Each structure stands twice: as C-alpha cells, then as structure tokens.
Amino acid sequence: MLEEMVENGDVSFSESGLLWIELANAYTECDRVGEAIKLLEHAVEVTRSKYAENDSTLLSLLQELAGSYFHQGETEKAFKIWEHVVAVLETGDGNATYLFESRNQLLAAYLRDNQLEKAAKHVELLTSTEEWESLISLGKVYFQAGQHGKAMEPLEHAVKSQDEELGEFNIDSPQYSQHCLALVCEATGRTEDATQLLNSIVAVRKRALP
C-alpha cells in the first residue's frame, strides 16, 4: 500500500518511513508487537533495496525495529541492529547529534539488559571527553555495577568541566552530575564531600530565586 503511494508520488519515501513507524507504534500500543515487527522488517527490506545503508530513513526504521525486537524479548537481534546503526554512523559523514543519540540509545539498552561490562566499554569509546552526558552515564554504569571507585573519576571530570566552562555558580550549569557524584561520595564514605556538593546545588538554586 505505502509502496504504491510512493510510486504514484502521493508521499515521499522519507514520509513513507514515518508512516511505517507510526503504524508500527500503533500496533505496539495495542500489544500487537509481532505485527509491528513484520511491518518494520518489510519496511527495512524495501528501503534497503532503494537506498544506501547510511540513509536516514533506513536508520530510523532499523532503530524502531531494534526497539520492537527488544520489547518482544529478542534481545540478540535488537543489539545486533543497534550496534550496526552505531557502526554505520561512525564510519560515515552522518549527523553528529544523531550518532550521539544512537550511542546513548545503545547504552540505555545495555543498562536495561543489565549488561554492565558492555555498557562501560561502550561509553569509554565515546570520542569527546567533554560530552557531559557520556561521562555521567559512565559514572552511573560503574555505580550500578558496585564499582564506586571507578564511578568517581568520570563524574568528577564532568563536574570540573561544567564548572570551568560555565562557572561554579552559574544557574545555566547542569547540576545532575554534581548530584550523581554526591551519591557516589556518600556510598564511599566521603560524607563531607557529598554534603559540600549538595550545598553547592542548593546555593545555585537559591541564587536563581527572584
């Protein structure tokens, strides 16, 4: 049906990709994940036959298919696709933001599946040490794995980078990394450091009040 609409010029191929995804999401919301998977598998096959592997519509469909596999409990298939999407984006000249989002989607999947070692290795491969979200994610991975000592370093670096660029008491500075670091400090017996970090967060919020 959608293929005919594309051939007739009623919708563009990128628009058909969005329609496939919307229909698959509707199936999933109705607990018809199996039908969503069949639809997305077909959409991927059709799109792959017409476009290169790094086509944005194809990559979006692959992401959706991976999510459906994961939802259905077919985690091996899901991770194979997610890892493939990241590999394609890393070797091409794709959108840097989409690459970062795809890496974090894979990281989230590793965490949901309790694959903490893979999650830690994945975050460590991220190229920019100034990506605070990645540093925070790495700290959280180690913390969940009970490796509190390893969790400390990336979180401390995230806080330091934010303070240097935005200023310690800048209300625009994200404070989530400070809160995560405070939790690690408390877990490792550094109560005074944890208290100092929490007081810093409170001070910034007070300054923001009119």
C-alpha positions in Angstrom: 0.0 0.0 0.0 2.7 2.5 1.0 4.9 1.4 -1.8 2.1 2.2 -4.3 1.6 5.7 -2.7 5.4 6.3 -3.1 5.4 5.1 -6.7 2.4 7.3 -7.5 4.1 10.3 -5.9 1.4 10.7 -3.2 4.1 10.6 -0.5 7.9 10.9 -0.5 9.9 7.9 0.6 11.0 9.6 3.8 7.3 10.3 4.5 6.5 6.7 4.0 9.2 5.8 6.5 7.5 8.0 9.1 4.1 6.4 8.3 5.6 2.9 8.7 7.0 3.9 12.1 3.7 5.4 13.2 1.7 2.3 12.2 4.2 0.1 14.0 3.9 2.2 17.1 0.1 1.8 16.9 0.5 -2.0 16.7 2.8 -1.9 19.7 0.4 0.2 21.8 -2.3 -2.4 21.1 0.0 -5.2 22.2 0.4 -6.4 18.7 4.2 -6.3 18.7 4.5 -9.3 16.3 2.7 -7.4 13.6 4.8 -4.3 14.3 7.9 -6.4 13.8 6.6 -7.8 10.5 5.7 -4.4 9.2 9.1 -2.9 10.1 11.0 -5.9 8.7 9.2 -5.3 5.4 9.8 -1.5 5.6 13.6 -2.1 6.2 13.7 -4.6 3.3 12.0 -2.2 0.9 14.1 0.8 2.0 17.3 -1.1 1.9 16.7 -2.1 -1.7 16.5 1.5 -2.8 18.9 3.4 -0.6 22.4 3.2 0.9 22.9 1.8 4.4 23.5 5.2 5.9 20.2 6.6 4.6 18.4 8.4 7.4 15.1 6.8 6.8 16.6 3.3 6.8 18.5 4.0 10.0 15.3 5.3 11.7 13.4 2.2 10.6 16.3 0.0 11.9 16.2 1.8 15.3 12.4 1.2 15.5 12.8 -2.5 14.6 15.5 -3.0 17.2 13.2 -1.5 19.8 10.4 -3.8 18.8 12.7 -6.8 19.0 13.9 -5.8 22.4 10.2 -5.3 23.5 9.4 -8.8 22.3 12.4 -10.3 24.2 14.5 -10.9 21.1 17.4 -9.0 22.6 20.2 -10.6 20.5 18.5 -9.3 17.3 17.9 -5.9 18.9 21.5 -5.4 19.9 22.8 -6.6 16.6 20.8 -3.9 14.9 21.6 -1.1 17.4 25.3 -1.9 17.2 25.1 -1.9 13.3 23.5 1.5 13.3 26.2 3.0 15.5 28.9 1.4 13.3 27.3 2.8 10.2 27.2 6.3 11.7 30.7 6.1 13.0 32.2 5.2 9.6 30.2 7.8 7.6 29.8 11.5 7.5 26.4 11.4 9.2 24.8 13.8 11.7 27.0 14.0 14.8 23.9 14.6 17.0 22.2 11.5 15.6 25.4 9.5 16.3 25.5 10.7 19.9 21.8 9.9 20.4 22.3 6.4 18.8 25.2 5.7 21.1 23.2 6.6 24.1 20.2 4.6 22.9 22.6 1.6 22.7 24.0 2.4 26.2 20.4 2.6 27.6 19.6 -0.8 26.1 22.8 -2.4 27.6 21.8 -1.0 31.0 18.2 -2.2 30.7 19.5 -5.7 29.9 22.0 -5.5 32.8 25.0 -5.8 30.5 27.1 -3.5 32.7 30.5 -4.5 31.3 29.4 -3.8 27.7 27.8 -0.6 28.8 31.1 0.6 30.4 33.2 -0.3 27.4 30.7 1.4 25.1 30.8 4.7 27.0 34.6 4.6 27.2 34.7 4.5 23.4 32.8 7.8 23.0 35.2 10.3 21.4 34.6 13.5 23.2 35.5 13.7 26.9 33.6 17.0 27.1 30.3 15.2 26.4 29.0 15.5 30.0 26.1 13.1 29.4 28.6 10.4 28.4 30.7 11.0 31.5 27.7 10.9 33.7 26.4 7.7 32.0 29.8 6.1 32.5 29.8 7.0 36.2 26.3 5.6 36.6 27.3 2.3 34.9 30.2 1.8 37.3 28.0 2.8 40.3 25.3 0.3 39.3 28.0 -2.4 39.0 29.1 -1.6 42.5 32.5 -0.2 41.3 32.2 3.1 43.2 35.9 3.9 42.9 35.7 3.8 39.1 32.4 5.8 39.2 34.2 8.7 40.9 36.6 9.7 38.1 34.2 10.4 35.2 31.7 12.2 37.5 34.4 14.4 38.9 35.6 15.2 35.4 32.0 16.1 34.4 31.6 18.5 37.3 35.0 20.1 36.7 34.3 20.6 33.0 31.0 22.2 33.7 32.4 24.5 36.4 35.3 25.6 34.2 33.1 26.4 31.2 30.0 27.9 32.9 31.2 28.8 36.3 30.6 27.1 39.6 27.5 29.2 40.5 26.1 29.6 37.0 22.4 28.7 37.0 22.7 27.5 33.4 25.2 24.9 34.5 23.6 21.4 34.7 23.7 20.1 38.3 22.8 16.5 37.6 26.4 15.4 37.5 27.0 17.0 41.0 24.1 15.1 42.4 25.4 11.8 40.9 28.8 12.5 42.3 27.3 13.3 45.7 25.6 9.9 45.8 28.9 8.2 45.0 30.8 10.2 47.7 28.2 9.1 50.2 28.4 5.5 49.2 32.2 5.5 49.6 32.1 7.2 53.0 33.1 10.7 51.8 30.2 12.3 53.7 31.8 15.8 53.8 32.3 15.9 50.1 28.8 14.7 49.5 27.4 17.5 51.8 29.6 20.1 50.0 28.3 19.1 46.6 24.7 19.2 47.7 25.2 22.6 49.4 26.6 23.9 46.1 23.5 22.7 44.3 21.2 24.4 46.9 23.3 27.6 46.6 22.8 27.8 42.9 19.1 27.3 43.2 18.8 29.9 45.8 20.6 32.4 43.6 18.0 31.7 40.9 15.2 32.8 43.1 13.8 36.3 42.5 
